[in-house]
Amino acid sequence: MSEKNMEVNTSPDGTEEVAAEAQVTKYMIGVSDGLRYGIDAEQVETILTDHTITHMPCVPEYVRGIVNLRGQIMPVIDLRLRLGKPPKDDCIIMVVNVESETISILVDTVEKMVDIPRSAILPMPTQSHQKLVSGMCALPDGGTMLILDCGLLLHG
């Protein structure tokens, strides 16, 4: 996860305190099947609303095909299909850099960017069937966001 530059303040008793803003991570929120998924904003390269997906044979069902972005060919992973949900035709592509690989993730919509304190992120319950999610948190608007582990999209 990314961190802002750490700012250290010295308190009157001589101990060092790390500023609260240093413990915040920015997330881009994508919505899929009514659930909000946060992706570390430093991983998000671009968002595509007008795209042509080329179907590929002999790939897992959740790989909708490939897309050509300025000469770079990348797989398109449908988050709905990856999570066992029905596909949707009208989607947005989030281009994400994961472990030095660029992939694209189909989501229903992209909402906004939010700053989330790392202390607000809760682990997923161990019995959870949500294999691609590493945590969850409450949003300022009262909603809930699941932290999407994009590395598991590649290896999960």
Secondary structure, DSSP 8 states (H G I E B T S, - for coil): -------EEE-TTS-EEE-GGGGEEEEEEEEETTEEEEEETTTEEEEESS---B--SSS-TTEEEEEEETTEEEEEEEHHHHTT----SS-EEEEEEETTEEEEEEESEEEEEEEEEGGG-EE--TT---TTEEEEEE-TTS-EEEEE-HHHHHH-
